[in-house]
Amino acid sequence: MTQYDERGVVVPAPLQGSDAALAGKRYGDKHRGPAVSDAYELSRCWIDLADRSERWPFPSELPPRMVDLAQAIPEDQRSDWLRRQANLEDMDRRISYAIRSGDLPIWVAPHGEPERLVAVGALATIDKRSIAGGVFCPQSEEYKADADRPWLWERPLFVKCDDWVSFATEVDAERLPGVAKSPGTREPKFAPNLQLVAPPYHGGAGQLRRLDGIAVPNSIRLNDAVADLANGISNGPDLSDSETAIEFKFYSSDSDLLREWQTREVAMFYVREAVQSGKLLLYTMLVNGAHPIDRHALRELNFRTLKNGIYEPTNGREPLAGTALWILKGDWDRFKRSTLAARIGEPLVSVTNCPEPPSHRAKGVHAIMPSESPESTARTRAPSVKAGRPPSDDEILAKADEMKSRGMDGRTIAKEMRLEPGFQNVATTAVRELIKGRWKPGGRPKKGA
């Protein structure tokens, strides 16, 4: 029989067995204390949503493993079993994602201290056992030493009443067509904890919820910014002659598709480096307006994230997963101009002529890429590879010998030959392959020769 303590928290039953040494201690014993004011226990919230899921219709898709397990269920009960299990799994996924993303704030009440809102990052390892039990005890932390476990370990978890009613009715309305999204649609079947330990929290999950589909004012989405920079880079010199080509192993190509792919990769390289180094700030849209994103919370800016403009990490359970990313137009214009000036050699537009920077950045400061330097902007721009008949190999070798007599080394000859009259349509890689090993290295003659 389930027992409750004076606060209404479920008291776990002791393990069965005659040997007391084999019985593990009960979770949360050392942290039992006052409840969070005007809040529900997380375990009771799980029970409430599980009860609501009984009314949900059959989901559109079923995991293959669940279909295989259902073969052991009698045929007349199989359909109902599949519906219940699939809805419970969907319910667990929704609660877990809401907690990790901050849509469902979690609170704790430490002994002798005011109640506290738990940081989203501290709940990254929360699992079904912690949610259903109402105590933070994820299996991934169970076998660690006490000193290595987080501060939140074994603490009872709570959800503010208003936050839970809003979240549960919204989920219910999404799974049950025709149900209005109103907090009064259905109240939980249990009463809240009303011990006044601290003043009630009035912010709720509403202020922390993202507004997907709503753009940040006066901004450009991340994927559009990458495409904009790639278009600017495509108007510059051939990528095979740039310093970036060494890292990406780019080669000249007459294929428009390949050249488009190359410029996009270089643009992603610049944007990724700028965001990770803090030179470009990303924003997202919440209910109460636009907010900057901490760059350290974006653990990886992979290809999918930069291509789609939505944070899509490999671990889809990260709190910011699915967040649309935006860059303020003023920040982007300054970054784009400085980057293209470093690559193409165009004059750098003074920042003082640009719109005023946002308050988070000092006036007169613009983003500087690693490749931006006076030497790079002053270097003569080489022409792009032109269509038409290139000089023959013999003509290229003759020109290479003539440039060698002027004191140039092999690398400079391959790079600068396109600047010579009549050799504008010679690819750098072609010259490099032809002159490889043509001249023996100089030095002192060997003794006795």
N, C-alpha and C positions, 0 to 999 in steps of 0.2 A: 504493500500500500504506500502510495506517495505521501511523504511527510514534508511539512513546510516549517521554516523557522519563524521567529517573531516578525521578520520583515516580509514574509511571504515568498522567500526564495526556496526552491526545491532543495531538500537535503538529500544528497546521494546516499543510497543504501550501502552498507559495508559489503565487501566481497565475501562470498560464502566460502567456508573452509575452516578446518579445525586448527590449522597452523597460522598463528597470528603473524609470523614473520613473512609469510607469503602474501599477505593481504596488503596491497598498496594503499597509500594514504589517499584520502578523498581530495579531489581537486577543489581549490578555492577556500580551504579551511582557514588558512592564515590571513586571508584578505576579506573575510566576511565582516561586514560593518554596515554603516548607514547606506540606504539606497539613494540613487540619484532622484532629485525632486521631479515630480510630474513626468515620470518616465516608466516604460515597460522593460521587463527583463528581455534580453535578446532571445532566450530560449522560448519564452511565451509568444514572442512575435513569430518565431518559426512555427509554433503550433497553430497560431491563428491563420497564417498564410497556407499551411498545409490543409487546414479545414476548408479554406476558401477554394483550394485547388480541386476539391472533390466535385465541384460544379463545373470545372473547366471542360471544354469539349476535347475530342481526340486531336492531338497535335498533327500538323501536316507531315512531319517527318519523324522517323524513329531511328535511333542508333542501331546499326546492324547487330552489335553484341546483345542488345536488349531483345531483339527478335529471336536470337539464338537461345537465350535463357528462357524465353516464353514457351519453348517447345516442351518444357517439363511441366507446364501448367495444363490442367484439364482443358479440353477444347471449349467447353461451355463457359469457362471463366477466363479464358486467355485474353479476349478483347478488353474486358474491364481491367484486368491486371496490367496490360500494356498501357492503357490510358492513365491509370493511377501512377505507375512508375515513371512514365514519361513526363507527366505533369509535376511530380515531385522533383525530378531531376532538373526540369526547367525552373522550378521555384528556387531550388538551391543555387542555381547559376545566377538568377536575377538578384537574390539577396547578396551573394558573394561579390558580384560585380558592383552593386550599389554601395557596398561598404568600402571596397577598394577604390572606387572612383570618387568617394566623398558625397554621393547623392543621399546616402543614409548615414548621418553622423552617429558615431558611437561615443558613449560617455562612461566614465568610471567614477567611483566615490572612494578614494583612499581613506584609511583610518586617520581621523583627526585633521583632515585637510579638506578644502573645498572641492566640490565635484569638478571634474576636468573633462574637456573635449579631447578625444584621442586623435593624434595626427594621423592622416591617411596613410603615410608611409609606414607607420608602426603596425598597420594591419595587413601588410602585403602577404603574409603567410597564413592568414586566417583560413580555416577549412570548415567542412561541414560539421566535424565534431565540436569545434568551438562555437559554431552558430547554434546548433541544436542543443548543446549543453549549456549555453549562456555564459561560459567561462573560457577565457583565452588560453587554450592548451593545444595548439596545432601539433600534429604528429611530427612535423619536421624539427620541432624544438624539444621533443620529449627526451631524447637521449643525450642532450647536451648537459654539461656540468652546470650547477646552479649559478656560478659566476658568469657563465656565457649566455644565460637565458635573458631575454629582454625584460625590462621593467614591468611590462604588461602581463607577464606570465602568471596564470592562475587567478587573474582578477575577474570578478563578475562584470559582464558587459550590459549596458542599458541603452535604450533608444527613447528619445523624447516622444511623448504622446502625439503631438502634432506632426512630427516627422514621420512616425510610423503610419498613422491614419492616412496621411497624404500619399505615402509610398504604396501602401497596400491597396488602397482604392484605385490608384492609377494602374497598378498591375492587374487588378481584377477587371477593370474596365477594358484593358487591352486584350485580355484573354476571353472576356465575355462581351461580344458585340451587343450594343444597345444599352449598356450600363453607363450612366452618366459619370463623368470624372468629377465627382463632388465629394468632399470630406464627409458629408453626411449620408453617403450612400449606404454605408454599413459600419457601425462602430465595432471595435473588438469585443469579444465576449467576456473579457476579464477586465477588472478594475485596475486603474493605474496605481503606482506607489505614490502616496501623497505626503510622505514625510518631508517637511520643509528643511532640508539641510543647507541649501543655498538658494539665492533668488532664481526663479525659473528662467530658463533660456528661451528667448523669444525669436532668435534668428531662424532656427529650423533649417531643414534641408532646402527650402525654397531658394535661399540666397546663394547656395553653393551649387545649384543645378546648372549645367551647361545649356546653352540655347543653340543646339545644332541646327544649321540651316539659316542662321542669322549672321550676317557678315559684321565684322568689326568695322566701325565707321572710319572712313578715310584710310583704307588699308588695301593691301593686295595679298591674295592667298598664296601660300608657300609654293604650290605647284605652278601657279601663273608666274611667280617671280623667277623660278628656275627657267621656264620657257622664255621669259623676257631676256634674261641674261644670255641664254644659249643663242638667241637670235642676234644679240649684239656681238657675241664672240664669232659667229659665222661670218660677219662682215670684216673680220680681221685677217691676219696672216694665216697661212696654212698651219694646221695643228702639228704637223710633223716637225716644224721648226721651233716649236715652243718648248720651254723648259718642262712643261707639264707632260709633253709627249714622252719624255724619258720614263716617267712614273707609270703612265698608262700604256706605253709601247704602241703609240699611234704611228701610223704610216700614211703617206699620201694616197689618196684614192679618188678615182673619177666617179665612184658610186655616190649619188646624192643621199641615199639612205644611210650609208656608212658614215658619211661626213656629218649627217644630222645626229646620228648616234654619238659620234665623237664629241661634237659641241655640247650635247646634253650632258655627257659624262663630266666634261670639264666644268660646266656650269654647276652641276651638283657638287663637285669637289670644292669650288669656291664657297658656295652657300653653306655646305656642311661645316667647313672650317670656320666660317664667320659665326655661325650659331653656337658651335661648341666652344669657341674662344670668347664668346660674349660680345662680339662686335655687332651682331644683329640680334635684336630681341624679338621673340615670338609672342603673339597674343592669342587669347581665346575669348569667347563671348559668354558671359554668365548673365543671370537674371538681372543683377544689379549693375551691369555694364561690362566694358572690356577690361581684362586683367592680363598683365604680363605673366609669362610662364618661366619658372626657374629652369635654367638650362640644364642643371644637374638632374632634374627630374626626367629629362629626355635621355634615357640611357643609350639609345641608338637611333641615329637618323639614317635608316636604311633606304634602299631604292624605292620601295613601295611608299614610304612616307613622303619622300621628295617628289615622287611622280603624282601622287593623289592629293597631296596637301592635307592629309589626315595622319595623325600619329598611329602607325601600325607596327609596333614592335614585334619581335619574334614571340615574346611572351605576351599573349593577348590579354593577360590578367592584370597588367600594370594599370595603376590608377588613371593615367591619362590616355590609355588606349581608346581610339575612336574620336579623339579631340581634333577638331578642325584648327589649323594653324594659320596665323595671319602675321603680316609684317606691315608696320605703318609706312605709308607712301613716302613720307619725308625721309625716314631711315633708308628705305630701299633706293630712292633716287640718289642719295649721297653714296651709298655703297656701290651701286652700279656704275656711276661715273668714275669713281676712283679705281674700280677693278678694270674697266675698259681702257682707262687712261694708261694703266700699267701694262696692258697687253698690246694695245694698238698704237699707243704713242700720242693720242689726242691730248690737247691741253686740259689740265685738270681744272674743272670749274670751281671757283672759290665757294666755300661753304657759306660765306656771308651773303651770297646772292640767292641761297636756297631758303625755303621756308624755315621758320624757327624750329629748332629741334625740340623734342618732348622734354618734359621736366626731369626725366631720369638720366639725361645725358648733358654734359657740360657744353656750353655754347662754343662754337668754333672747332669742335672735335669731329672728325669723320673717320670712318672705318678704313684701316690701312691693311691691305693684304700682304702676306710675306713676300710676294714677288714684286711689290711696288717699291721702286727705288729710283733715284735720279738717273742711274745708268740705264734702267729698263725703259724709261720714258724718252730718253734722248737717242736710243738706238734707231738706226734707219730701218724702216719697215720693208721687208722683202715682199715682192709681188707674189700673188697666188700663182699656182700652176695653171698655165694657159692651155687651151685645147689646140691641137695642131701637131705637125710633125716635129719631134724633138731632134736636136743634132745627133749625128751618128756617134757610136762609141769612140771611134778614132778621133773625131772632133772634140769630144769631151775630154779624152785623155791628153790631147795636144794642149787644150786650154788649161788642164790641170797642171801639166808640166810648166807652162808659162807662168801660172800663178805660184807654183812652187819656187820658181826662180826669183820671185819677188819677195821671198822670205816667209810665205804662209805655210802653216802646217796642214796636215791632211784634214783635220776636223774643220778648220776655217775654210779650206777650199770647198768642201762639200756644202757648207752652209752659205758661202758667199757667191758661189758660181752663178746663182740665179740673178745676181745683180750685174753680171757682165753682159754687155751688148750681144744680142743674138742667142743668149742662153736663158732667157726668161722662163721658158717652158721645160726646164730640166728639173726633175725631182731631186731633192737632197738625198734621199735613200738610194737612188740610182747612181749618183756620183759616188756615194760612200762605198757601194759594192764594187764599182769599177776600179777605184784607186786603192782598194784594200791590198796591202802588201806590195804596192808598186815601188816604193822607195825604201831602201834598206836604211835602218837607223845609222846615223853617223857616230863618230867616236874616234879614239886613238887606234892606230893600226896595231895589230898584235905583234909581239916581239918575235923576231926571226922570220917575219913575213918578207 
